[in-house]
Amino acid sequence: MNTLIVDDQEENRYLLEALLKGNGHDVQSVANGAEALQRLKPGGIDLIISDILMPVMDGFELCRKVKSDESLRHIPFIVYTATYTGPQDEAFAFKIGADRFIQKPCEPDVFMEAIRDVMTSARRVDIASTPQHEEEIFKLYNERLVRKLEQKMLQLEKEVQMRKEADETLRESREKYKSILDNIEDGYYEVDLAGNLTFFNHSTCRILGYSSAELMGMNYREYMNTENAEKVFQTFHRVFTTGEPSRAVDWEIITKDGTRHLDTSVSLIRNAEGNAIGFRGVARDVTEHRNAEKENIRLMKQLQQAQKLESIGRLAGGVAHDFNNLLSVILGYGELLLESMDRNHPHHEPLELIYQAGMRARELTRQLLAFSRKQVLEMQIMDINSVAAGFEKLLQRMIGEDIQLNLALTATPLTVRADTAQLEQVLMNLAVNARDAMPDGGILTIETAVVELDSAYAEKKPGVSPGSYAMISVSDTGCGMTKDTLDRIFEPFFTTKDREKGTGLGLATSYGIIKQHEGNIWVYSEPDKGTVFKIYLPLCVEKNEVKVLPSKLSPPVTASATVLIVEDDPSVRKLAGLILSGHGYTVIESNNVTDAIAKAAALSGPIHLVLTDVVMPQMKGPEVFEKICEHHPNARVLYMSGYTDNMIACHGVLNQGVQFIQKPFTAQGLLEKCRKVLYI
């Protein structure tokens, strides 16, 4: 049979459909009497099973209309209802034409037996025989309907009153609950299964930056990016499926003022029947803690990098003295031999190669000393703009025609205390790296400016002191660098270039030079987005002291100057004596400080120049010279050392006006320095 079920409750329709289909019936269902009449028009329905109380059109009205219609009255009609007030309901159902009246609930077997009985002996009632009969039925129907509605209204009123009382109790409980929650620092929230906020405390509003009215009903996806929203969804899903709460989930939320990090707990909310209806949890704002952790990690990395560079610098400075003495001997004797040897001599070319290798070794040593901030600087007050402008033509020739060089210098001078040659070396190193990063051409920009570094900036940059600085920016449009490269950019011998194109000391040297000038150098770069080096040097307010130097040094007069050499290293002492005596000087060598003082006291003639090492056993260079001056007050002094500037400075050798030559030196370098000291 094809059965039509009429019931406004979906679960009731579902149960009847399952029962009837299980017994071989074809089933259709609708939600009220009006829909049932529409479905009956095409025909094909063998049985109608209807509830009584339904919206739009109830079951009694549907039964009356079906039995009043000539084309439908043959269809058996079963009233199946849970609304039963007594035998009068059943009597009324039969009076208007119903074939069977069944009260819910009913055993399935009993129900199916009733259907079979109806289909075999359906009761036929003709309610439209006379107008008087129809009027009587209609009157009875209205009375029954009014009573049913009255009963339903009373039931609804009771339910509404009970709901009001329950809601009021819940509201009072919530108000008390919320007053407690509003006094805690952490945020408390409740959301429904879709993630819409349904309840929260004052701290939640404060953390998110929204008012209570704005937050109510807001979905979590509205204050999170896609990545964090997916994280929340996965957390909710896990808690929903397992029933187990999650603790300390890290969520990043978007507030009205930016982003915040929350450590959040999530647990399931269940109703009285035990069904899941939402989620609740506590959210703790840990933004400051997270930022502090990130800052600590960043500072720790910077500290480790600085310590690594410092340890390399100490290593370089530690070997400088002995290595410089060795290089002095190699370069000095090599130069003397080359001067005395004919170019056609078979040993001339090998000796030339040895000498050139020694010069390269000296340059490497100087670069390492520059990196370790141990080299001797000739500091003077100078204008950075003048250095950059004077270097422009040389830089342009060096970087090539396919790279555009732009200078953006301040209109007013930027005075700093610096070694001009060393700053030029830094600019050259940065320009060379920029050129190599732009093999197909590009733009190299050198910019200067006055900047104020405040305490907030200084706190983020270890070693930086607040104050006024001259800023030099060197930027290119080249290939840029990765983060791994940036982390090692200032390490000695680290390079991304081919072995033949660089030693990896250019940027390390630049780093050391700027640090020795009490400045800072930072690099900013991304792959394919170019590179910017920014140098900060302390501004100087002192006036420049102009030194007048002779345009040309007077040539030495043979045997006209006596030089006392004080050097504890015999190889260096013999080399210096050989160089000076070979160019007309009268040389007195002493192998220790006691011998030097004794020879000076015994000498009746003048000593014009004392060439002394700075650091020696028993007595230091300045002390030796002071003793010699007791017998030769007009003597001049030239200090030499292979130690670094820290060691030399502590002996007062780097004071203004004191003459000094750094080991390793060449023969020509020593002669020029002696000539300068004697004849300036």
C-alpha positions as CSV (number, residue, x, y, z in Angstrom):
1,M,0.0,0.0,0.0
2,N,0.9,3.7,-0.5
3,T,0.5,5.3,2.9
4,L,0.4,9.1,3.7
5,I,1.7,10.1,7.1
6,V,0.6,13.5,8.5
7,D,2.4,14.8,11.6
8,D,4.2,18.0,12.5
9,Q,6.9,16.2,14.5
10,E,9.7,15.0,12.3
11,E,10.8,12.2,14.7
12,N,7.2,10.8,14.8
13,R,7.1,10.7,11.0
14,Y,10.5,9.0,10.9
15,L,9.4,6.3,13.3
16,L,6.2,5.6,11.4
17,E,8.1,5.5,8.1
18,A,10.6,3.0,9.4
19,L,7.8,0.8,10.8
20,L,5.7,0.9,7.6
21,K,8.5,0.5,5.2
22,G,9.8,-2.5,7.3
23,N,6.4,-4.1,6.7
24,G,6.4,-3.6,2.9
25,H,4.5,-0.3,2.6
26,D,5.3,2.6,0.3
27,V,5.3,5.8,2.5
28,Q,5.0,9.5,2.0
29,S,4.9,12.1,4.8
30,V,3.8,15.7,5.2
31,A,3.8,18.1,8.2
32,N,0.1,19.3,8.4
33,G,-3.4,18.9,6.9
34,A,-3.0,21.5,4.2
35,E,0.1,19.8,2.8
36,A,-1.8,16.5,3.0
37,L,-4.7,17.8,0.8
38,Q,-2.2,19.0,-1.8
39,R,-0.6,15.6,-1.8
40,L,-3.9,13.8,-2.1
41,K,-4.9,15.6,-5.3
42,P,-2.8,13.5,-7.7
43,G,-4.3,10.3,-6.2
44,G,-2.5,7.1,-5.6
45,I,-2.9,7.1,-1.8
46,D,-4.3,4.0,-0.2
47,L,-4.2,4.9,3.5
48,I,-4.0,8.1,5.6
49,I,-2.5,8.2,9.2
50,S,-2.8,11.6,10.8
51,D,-2.0,13.3,14.1
52,I,-4.6,15.7,15.6
53,L,-2.9,18.9,16.7
54,M,-0.9,20.4,13.9
55,P,-0.3,23.9,12.6
56,V,-2.1,25.4,9.6
57,M,-4.7,22.5,9.5
58,D,-5.2,20.0,12.3
59,G,-6.1,16.3,11.9
60,F,-9.9,16.6,12.6
61,E,-10.2,19.2,9.9
62,L,-8.2,17.1,7.5
63,C,-10.4,14.1,8.2
64,R,-13.7,16.1,7.7
65,K,-12.4,17.5,4.4
66,V,-11.3,14.1,3.1
67,K,-14.6,12.5,4.0
68,S,-16.6,15.3,2.5
69,D,-14.8,15.0,-0.8
70,E,-16.4,12.5,-3.3
71,S,-13.0,11.6,-4.8
72,L,-11.2,11.0,-1.4
73,R,-13.8,9.6,1.0
74,H,-13.0,6.0,0.0
75,I,-9.4,6.3,1.5
76,P,-9.2,4.8,5.0
77,F,-8.3,7.4,7.6
78,I,-6.6,6.5,10.9
79,V,-6.2,9.1,13.7
80,Y,-3.0,8.4,15.6
81,T,-2.5,10.9,18.5
82,A,-1.0,11.4,21.9
83,T,-3.5,14.1,22.8
84,Y,-6.3,12.1,24.5
85,T,-8.8,13.6,27.0
86,G,-11.3,10.8,27.1
87,P,-13.7,8.5,25.1
88,Q,-15.4,11.6,23.6
89,D,-12.3,12.2,21.4
90,E,-12.6,8.8,19.9
91,A,-16.3,9.2,19.4
92,F,-15.9,12.5,17.7
93,A,-13.2,11.0,15.4
94,F,-15.6,8.3,14.3
95,K,-18.4,10.8,14.0
96,I,-16.5,12.9,11.4
97,G,-15.5,9.8,9.4
98,A,-12.3,8.3,10.8
99,D,-11.9,4.6,10.3
100,R,-9.8,3.9,13.4
101,F,-8.6,5.9,16.5
102,I,-5.2,4.8,17.9
103,Q,-3.7,6.4,21.0
104,K,0.1,6.9,21.2
105,P,2.2,5.1,22.2
106,C,1.2,1.8,20.5
107,E,3.0,-1.5,20.2
108,P,4.2,-2.0,16.6
109,D,2.4,-5.3,16.2
110,V,-0.9,-3.9,17.5
111,F,-0.5,-0.9,15.2
112,M,0.1,-3.0,12.1
113,E,-2.8,-5.3,13.0
114,A,-5.0,-2.2,13.2
115,I,-3.9,-1.2,9.7
116,R,-4.7,-4.6,8.3
117,D,-8.1,-4.6,9.9
118,V,-8.9,-1.1,8.5
119,M,-7.8,-2.2,5.0
120,T,-10.1,-5.3,5.1
121,S,-13.2,-3.8,6.7
122,A,-12.9,-0.1,6.4
123,R,-15.9,1.7,8.1
124,R,-17.6,4.1,5.6
125,V,-19.5,7.1,7.0
126,D,-21.4,9.5,4.8
127,I,-21.3,12.8,6.6
128,A,-22.8,14.8,3.8
129,S,-26.2,13.1,3.6
130,T,-28.1,16.1,4.8
131,P,-27.4,19.8,5.6
132,Q,-28.6,19.2,9.2
133,H,-26.2,16.3,9.7
134,E,-23.3,18.3,8.4
135,E,-24.1,21.3,10.6
136,E,-24.2,19.0,13.7
137,I,-20.8,17.5,12.8
138,F,-19.3,20.9,12.3
139,K,-20.6,22.1,15.7
140,L,-19.2,19.0,17.4
141,Y,-15.9,19.5,15.6
142,N,-15.6,23.1,16.8
143,E,-16.4,22.1,20.4
144,R,-13.8,19.4,20.3
145,L,-11.3,21.7,18.7
146,V,-11.8,24.4,21.3
147,R,-11.4,22.0,24.1
148,K,-8.3,20.6,22.6
149,L,-6.8,24.1,22.1
150,E,-7.7,25.0,25.7
151,Q,-6.0,22.0,27.0
152,K,-3.0,22.7,24.8
153,M,-2.8,26.3,25.9
154,L,-2.9,25.3,29.6
155,Q,-0.1,22.9,28.9
156,L,1.9,25.5,27.1
157,E,1.3,28.1,29.9
158,K,2.6,25.6,32.4
159,E,5.6,24.9,30.3
160,V,6.2,28.7,29.7
161,Q,5.9,29.4,33.4
162,M,8.3,26.6,34.2
163,R,10.7,27.9,31.6
164,K,10.5,31.4,33.0
165,E,11.3,30.1,36.4
166,A,14.2,28.1,35.1
167,D,15.5,31.0,33.1
168,E,15.3,33.3,36.1
169,T,17.2,30.9,38.2
170,L,19.7,30.5,35.4
171,R,20.0,34.3,35.0
172,E,20.5,34.8,38.8
173,S,23.1,32.0,38.8
174,R,24.8,33.5,35.7
175,E,24.9,37.0,37.2
176,K,26.5,35.7,40.4
177,Y,28.8,33.5,38.3
178,K,29.8,36.5,36.1
179,S,30.4,38.8,39.0
180,I,33.0,36.3,40.3
181,L,34.5,35.9,36.8
182,D,34.8,39.6,36.2
183,N,37.2,39.9,39.1
184,I,39.8,37.5,37.7
185,E,42.6,38.7,35.4
186,D,42.3,35.9,32.9
187,G,39.6,35.8,30.2
188,Y,36.7,33.3,30.5
189,Y,34.6,32.4,27.5
190,E,31.9,30.1,26.3
191,V,31.0,29.4,22.7
192,D,28.4,27.3,21.0
193,L,29.4,24.4,18.8
194,A,29.9,26.7,15.8
195,G,32.3,28.9,17.8
196,N,30.1,31.9,18.4
197,L,30.6,33.6,21.8
198,T,27.7,33.2,24.1
199,F,29.2,34.1,27.5
200,F,32.4,35.8,28.6
201,N,33.8,38.0,31.4
202,H,35.1,41.5,31.5
203,S,38.8,40.4,31.0
204,T,37.9,38.8,27.7
205,C,36.6,42.2,26.5
206,R,39.8,43.9,27.7
207,I,42.1,41.4,26.0
208,L,40.2,41.5,22.7
209,G,39.6,45.2,22.8
210,Y,35.9,45.0,22.0
211,S,32.9,46.0,24.0
212,S,30.5,43.4,25.4
213,A,27.9,44.2,22.8
214,E,30.4,43.8,20.0
215,L,31.7,40.5,21.2
216,M,28.3,38.8,21.9
217,G,27.7,36.3,19.1
218,M,31.1,37.0,17.4
219,N,32.7,33.9,15.8
220,Y,36.3,33.1,16.6
221,R,37.2,33.4,12.9
222,E,36.4,37.1,13.0
223,Y,39.4,37.8,15.3
224,M,41.9,35.3,14.0
225,N,43.8,34.8,10.8
226,T,43.3,31.7,8.7
227,E,46.2,29.7,10.2
228,N,45.1,30.3,13.8
229,A,41.4,29.8,13.0
230,E,42.3,26.3,11.7
231,K,44.3,25.6,14.9
232,V,41.2,26.5,16.9
233,F,38.9,24.4,14.7
234,Q,41.3,21.4,15.2
235,T,41.3,21.9,19.0
236,F,37.5,22.1,19.2
237,H,37.2,19.0,17.0
238,R,39.6,17.0,19.2
239,V,37.8,18.1,22.4
240,F,34.4,17.3,20.8
241,T,35.3,13.8,19.6
242,T,37.4,12.7,22.6
243,G,35.6,14.6,25.4
244,E,39.0,15.3,26.9
245,P,39.9,19.0,27.6
246,S,43.0,20.7,26.1
247,R,45.4,22.7,28.2
248,A,47.6,25.7,27.3
249,V,46.8,25.9,23.6
250,D,48.7,28.8,22.0
251,W,46.4,31.1,20.0
252,E,47.3,34.3,18.3
253,I,44.3,36.7,18.1
254,I,43.7,39.9,16.2
255,T,42.5,42.7,18.5
256,K,41.5,46.2,17.7
257,D,45.0,47.4,18.6
258,G,47.1,44.6,17.1
259,T,47.8,41.0,17.9
260,R,48.0,39.2,21.2
261,H,49.1,35.7,22.2
262,L,46.9,33.6,24.5
263,D,47.4,30.4,26.4
264,T,44.0,28.9,26.3
265,S,42.2,25.9,27.8
266,V,39.3,24.2,26.1
267,S,36.7,21.9,27.6
268,L,33.2,20.6,26.5
269,I,29.9,22.1,27.7
270,R,27.1,19.5,28.1
271,N,23.4,20.0,28.8
272,A,21.3,18.1,31.4
273,E,20.9,15.2,29.0
274,G,24.7,14.9,28.5
275,N,24.7,16.2,25.0
276,A,27.5,18.5,23.8
277,I,26.3,22.1,23.3
278,G,29.5,24.2,23.2
279,F,32.9,24.8,24.6
280,R,34.3,26.8,27.5
281,G,37.8,27.8,28.7
282,V,40.2,30.3,30.3
283,A,42.4,32.5,28.2
284,R,45.6,34.0,29.7
285,D,47.3,36.9,27.9
286,V,51.0,35.9,27.5
287,T,51.9,38.4,24.9
288,E,54.5,40.2,27.0
289,H,56.0,36.9,28.0
290,R,56.2,35.6,24.4
291,N,57.7,38.9,23.3
292,A,60.2,38.7,26.1
293,E,61.1,35.2,25.1
294,K,61.6,36.2,21.5
295,E,63.7,39.2,22.6
296,N,65.8,37.0,24.8
297,I,66.4,34.6,22.0
298,R,67.3,37.4,19.6
299,L,69.6,39.0,22.2
300,M,71.2,35.6,23.0
301,K,71.9,35.0,19.3
302,Q,73.4,38.5,19.0
303,L,75.5,37.9,22.1
304,Q,76.7,34.5,20.8
305,Q,77.6,36.1,17.5
306,A,79.5,38.9,19.3
307,Q,81.3,36.4,21.5
308,K,82.2,34.3,18.5
309,L,83.6,37.3,16.7
310,E,85.3,38.5,19.8
311,S,87.0,35.1,20.3
312,I,88.2,35.1,16.7
313,G,89.5,38.6,17.3
314,R,91.4,37.6,20.4
315,L,93.0,34.7,18.5
316,A,94.1,37.0,15.7
317,G,95.5,39.5,18.2
318,G,97.3,36.8,20.1
319,V,99.4,35.6,17.2
320,A,100.0,39.1,15.8
321,H,103.2,39.9,17.7
322,D,105.2,36.8,16.8
323,F,103.8,36.6,13.3
324,N,104.6,40.3,12.7
325,N,108.2,39.8,13.8
326,L,108.6,36.9,11.4
327,L,107.1,38.9,8.5
328,S,109.4,41.8,9.3
329,V,112.4,39.6,8.8
330,I,111.0,38.0,5.6
331,L,110.0,41.3,4.0
332,G,113.1,43.2,5.2
333,Y,115.7,40.7,4.0
334,G,113.7,40.0,0.9
335,E,113.6,43.7,-0.1
336,L,117.3,44.1,0.6
337,L,118.2,41.0,-1.5
338,L,116.0,42.2,-4.4
339,E,117.7,45.6,-4.3
340,S,121.2,44.1,-4.5
341,M,120.4,41.4,-7.0
342,D,120.4,41.9,-10.8
343,R,117.0,41.2,-12.4
344,N,118.6,38.7,-14.7
345,H,119.9,36.6,-11.8
346,P,118.2,33.1,-11.8
347,H,117.1,33.6,-8.1
348,H,115.5,37.0,-8.7
349,E,112.1,35.8,-9.8
350,P,111.7,33.2,-7.0
351,L,112.8,35.8,-4.5
352,E,110.3,38.2,-5.9
353,L,107.5,35.6,-5.5
354,I,108.6,35.0,-1.9
355,Y,108.5,38.8,-1.2
356,Q,105.0,39.2,-2.8
357,A,103.7,36.3,-0.7
358,G,105.1,38.0,2.4
359,M,103.3,41.2,1.4
360,R,100.0,39.3,1.0
361,A,100.6,37.7,4.4
362,R,101.1,41.2,5.9
363,E,97.9,42.4,4.4
364,L,96.0,39.4,5.8
365,T,97.5,40.1,9.2
366,R,96.4,43.7,9.0
367,Q,92.9,42.7,8.0
368,L,92.7,40.3,10.9
369,L,93.9,43.0,13.2
370,A,91.3,45.4,11.8
371,F,88.6,42.8,12.4
372,S,89.7,42.2,15.9
373,R,89.9,46.0,16.5
374,K,93.6,45.8,17.4
375,Q,95.2,47.9,14.6
376,V,96.8,51.3,15.2
377,L,94.6,54.1,13.9
378,E,95.5,57.6,12.9
379,M,92.5,59.4,14.3
380,Q,91.6,62.9,13.2
381,I,88.4,65.0,13.0
382,M,87.0,64.8,9.4
383,D,83.9,65.2,7.4
384,I,82.2,62.0,6.2
385,N,80.7,63.8,3.2
386,S,84.1,64.9,2.0
387,V,85.4,61.4,2.2
388,A,82.5,60.0,0.2
389,A,82.6,62.8,-2.4
390,G,86.3,62.5,-2.8
391,F,86.0,58.8,-3.3
392,E,83.3,59.0,-5.9
393,K,85.4,58.8,-9.0
394,L,87.5,55.9,-7.8
395,L,84.4,54.0,-6.8
396,Q,82.7,54.6,-10.2
397,R,85.8,53.2,-12.0
398,M,85.9,50.2,-9.7
399,I,82.2,49.2,-9.9
400,G,82.0,49.6,-13.7
401,E,79.8,51.5,-16.1
402,D,76.8,49.2,-15.9
403,I,76.3,50.1,-12.2
404,Q,74.8,53.6,-11.5
405,L,76.4,55.3,-8.5
406,N,74.2,57.7,-6.6
407,L,75.4,60.0,-3.7
408,A,72.8,61.5,-1.4
409,L,74.8,63.5,1.1
410,T,73.7,66.0,3.7
411,A,74.0,69.7,2.9
412,T,75.9,70.3,6.1
413,P,79.2,68.6,7.2
414,L,79.1,65.4,9.3
415,T,82.1,65.5,11.5
416,V,83.4,62.4,13.2
417,R,86.7,61.4,14.8
418,A,88.1,58.7,12.5
419,D,90.9,57.4,10.4
420,T,90.2,58.6,6.8
421,A,92.1,55.8,5.2
422,Q,90.2,53.1,7.2
423,L,86.8,54.6,6.3
424,E,87.8,54.7,2.7
425,Q,88.7,51.0,3.1
426,V,85.2,50.3,4.5
427,L,83.5,52.1,1.6
428,M,85.7,50.2,-0.9
429,N,84.8,46.8,0.7
430,L,81.1,47.5,0.7
431,A,81.2,48.8,-2.9
432,V,83.1,45.7,-4.1
433,N,80.5,43.4,-2.5
434,A,77.7,45.4,-4.0
435,R,79.3,45.2,-7.4
436,D,79.6,41.4,-7.1
437,A,75.9,41.2,-6.1
438,M,74.9,43.0,-9.3
439,P,76.6,41.1,-12.2
440,D,74.0,42.4,-14.7
441,G,74.1,46.0,-13.5
442,G,72.1,47.9,-11.0
443,I,72.2,50.9,-8.6
444,L,74.6,51.6,-5.8
445,T,73.5,54.4,-3.4
446,I,75.6,56.0,-0.7
447,E,73.6,58.2,1.6
448,T,74.5,60.2,4.8
449,A,72.3,61.6,7.5
450,V,72.2,62.7,11.1
451,V,70.2,60.3,13.3
452,E,69.3,60.1,16.9
453,L,69.4,56.7,18.5
454,D,67.2,56.7,21.5
455,S,67.3,54.3,24.5
456,A,64.5,52.1,23.0
457,Y,66.7,51.5,20.0
458,A,69.8,51.0,22.1
459,E,68.1,48.3,24.2
460,K,67.4,46.3,21.0
461,K,71.0,46.6,19.8
462,P,73.7,45.3,22.1
463,G,76.7,47.7,22.4
464,V,74.8,50.7,21.2
465,S,74.7,53.9,23.3
466,P,71.9,56.5,22.9
467,G,73.0,59.7,21.2
468,S,73.6,61.6,17.9
469,Y,75.3,59.6,15.1
470,A,76.4,60.2,11.6
471,M,74.8,57.5,9.5
472,I,76.3,56.2,6.3
473,S,74.0,53.9,4.2
474,V,75.4,51.8,1.4
475,S,72.6,50.1,-0.5
476,D,72.4,48.1,-3.7
477,T,69.7,46.5,-5.9
478,G,71.5,43.2,-6.2
479,C,70.6,39.5,-5.4
480,G,70.4,40.0,-1.7
481,M,71.2,37.4,1.0
482,T,69.5,34.7,2.9
483,K,69.1,34.7,6.7
484,D,71.8,32.0,7.1
485,T,74.2,34.2,5.2
486,L,73.3,37.3,7.2
487,D,74.0,35.4,10.4
488,R,77.7,34.8,9.3
489,I,78.2,37.9,7.2
490,F,80.9,39.4,9.4
491,E,82.8,36.2,10.2
492,P,86.5,36.2,8.9
493,F,87.0,33.9,5.9
494,F,83.3,33.3,5.4
495,T,82.3,34.1,1.8
496,T,79.7,33.1,-0.7
497,K,82.1,34.0,-3.6
498,D,84.3,31.6,-5.6
499,R,87.7,30.9,-4.0
500,E,89.4,33.0,-6.7
501,K,87.2,36.0,-6.0
502,G,87.7,36.7,-2.3
503,T,89.2,35.8,1.0
504,G,86.1,36.5,3.1
505,L,87.9,39.2,5.0
506,G,86.4,42.3,3.4
507,L,83.3,42.6,5.5
508,A,85.1,41.2,8.6
509,T,87.6,44.0,8.2
510,S,84.9,46.6,7.8
511,Y,83.1,45.3,10.9
512,G,86.3,45.6,13.0
513,I,87.1,49.1,11.7
514,I,83.7,50.5,12.5
515,K,83.7,48.8,16.0
516,Q,87.2,50.3,16.6
517,H,85.7,53.7,15.8
518,E,83.2,53.1,18.6
519,G,80.5,52.8,15.9
520,N,78.1,50.1,14.7
521,I,77.4,48.5,11.4
522,W,74.2,46.6,10.6
523,V,73.0,44.8,7.5
524,Y,69.5,44.4,6.1
525,S,68.8,42.1,3.1
526,E,66.4,39.6,1.6
527,P,66.9,37.3,-1.5
528,D,66.2,39.2,-4.7
529,K,65.5,42.5,-2.8
530,G,69.0,44.0,-2.5
531,T,71.1,44.8,0.5
532,V,71.5,47.8,2.8
533,F,74.5,48.3,5.1
534,K,74.1,51.1,7.7
535,I,77.0,52.5,9.6
536,Y,76.6,54.6,12.7
537,L,79.6,56.7,13.9
538,P,79.4,59.1,16.9
539,L,79.1,62.7,15.9
540,C,82.1,64.9,17.0
541,V,81.7,68.5,18.0
542,E,85.4,69.2,18.3
543,K,87.2,71.5,15.9
544,N,89.6,69.9,13.5
545,E,93.3,70.5,14.3
546,V,95.1,71.3,11.2
547,K,98.6,69.7,11.0
548,V,101.1,71.3,8.7
549,L,103.3,68.7,7.1
550,P,106.3,69.5,4.8
551,S,105.6,68.9,1.2
552,K,108.9,67.0,0.8
553,L,111.1,65.3,3.3
554,S,114.8,66.2,3.3
555,P,117.1,63.5,2.0
556,P,119.2,61.7,4.7
557,V,122.8,62.8,5.1
558,T,125.3,59.9,5.0
559,A,126.8,59.3,8.5
560,S,125.1,62.3,9.8
561,A,122.7,60.5,12.2
562,T,123.4,58.0,14.9
563,V,120.6,55.5,15.7
564,L,120.5,53.3,18.8
565,I,118.4,50.2,18.2
566,V,116.8,48.5,21.3
567,E,115.2,45.2,20.3
568,D,115.1,41.9,22.1
569,D,114.4,39.9,18.9
570,P,117.9,39.4,17.3
571,S,116.5,38.8,13.8
572,V,114.5,42.0,13.8
573,R,117.4,43.9,15.4
574,K,119.9,42.7,12.9
575,L,117.5,43.5,10.0
576,A,116.9,47.1,11.2
577,G,120.6,47.6,11.7
578,L,121.4,46.3,8.2
579,I,118.7,48.5,6.6
580,L,119.8,51.7,8.4
581,S,123.6,51.2,8.1
582,G,123.2,50.4,4.4
583,H,121.7,53.9,3.9
584,G,124.3,55.9,5.7
585,Y,123.2,55.8,9.3
586,T,125.6,55.0,12.2
587,V,123.9,52.1,14.0
588,I,124.4,51.0,17.6
589,E,122.7,47.7,18.5
590,S,121.8,46.6,22.0
591,N,120.4,43.2,22.8
592,N,118.6,44.2,26.0
593,V,117.6,47.3,27.9
594,T,120.5,47.3,30.3
595,D,123.0,47.1,27.5
596,A,121.2,50.0,25.7
597,I,121.3,52.3,28.7
598,A,125.0,51.4,29.4
599,K,126.0,52.1,25.8
600,A,124.1,55.4,25.8
601,A,125.8,56.5,28.9
602,A,129.3,55.5,27.6
603,L,128.8,57.3,24.2
604,S,130.4,60.7,24.1
605,G,128.8,61.7,20.8
606,P,125.2,62.4,20.2
607,I,122.4,59.9,19.7
608,H,120.0,61.3,17.2
609,L,117.4,58.6,17.2
610,V,116.4,55.8,19.4
611,L,114.6,53.0,17.5
612,T,113.1,50.8,20.3
613,D,110.6,48.0,20.7
614,V,107.6,48.8,23.0
615,V,107.3,45.6,25.0
616,M,110.5,44.0,26.3
617,P,111.6,42.1,29.4
618,Q,112.8,44.1,32.4
619,M,111.7,47.5,31.0
620,K,109.3,48.9,28.4
621,G,110.3,51.1,25.5
622,P,109.2,54.5,26.9
623,E,111.1,53.8,30.2
624,V,114.2,52.9,28.2
625,F,114.0,56.1,26.2
626,E,113.6,58.1,29.4
627,K,116.8,56.6,30.8
628,I,118.7,57.3,27.6
629,C,117.5,60.9,27.5
630,E,119.3,61.5,30.8
631,H,122.5,61.3,28.8
632,H,121.2,62.5,25.4
633,P,118.4,64.9,26.0
634,N,118.1,65.9,22.3
635,A,117.5,62.4,21.1
636,R,114.3,61.5,19.3
637,V,112.4,58.2,19.5
638,L,110.6,55.9,17.0
639,Y,108.7,53.1,18.6
640,M,108.0,49.8,16.9
641,S,105.9,46.8,17.8
642,G,104.1,43.8,16.5
643,Y,101.6,43.9,19.4
644,T,98.1,45.2,18.9
645,D,96.9,48.7,19.7
646,N,95.5,47.8,23.1
647,M,98.9,46.6,24.3
648,I,100.7,49.6,22.8
649,A,98.2,52.2,24.0
650,C,98.6,51.1,27.7
651,H,102.2,52.2,27.5
652,G,101.3,55.7,26.2
653,V,102.9,55.1,22.8
654,L,99.8,56.1,20.9
655,N,99.5,59.5,22.5
656,Q,99.4,62.5,20.2
657,G,102.8,63.4,18.7
658,V,104.4,60.1,19.5
659,Q,106.0,58.4,16.4
660,F,105.3,54.7,15.9
661,I,105.8,52.1,13.1
662,Q,103.8,48.8,13.1
663,K,105.5,45.5,12.5
664,P,105.9,44.0,10.0
665,F,107.6,46.8,8.1
666,T,109.5,47.0,4.9
667,A,112.9,48.5,4.4
668,Q,111.5,51.4,2.5
669,G,108.8,51.9,5.2
670,L,111.4,52.0,8.0
671,L,113.7,54.4,6.1
672,E,110.8,56.8,5.4
673,K,109.6,56.7,9.0
674,C,113.1,57.4,10.4
675,R,113.6,60.2,7.9
676,K,110.2,61.7,9.0
677,V,111.2,61.6,12.7
678,L,114.6,63.1,12.2
679,Y,113.8,65.8,9.7
680,I,110.2,66.9,10.3
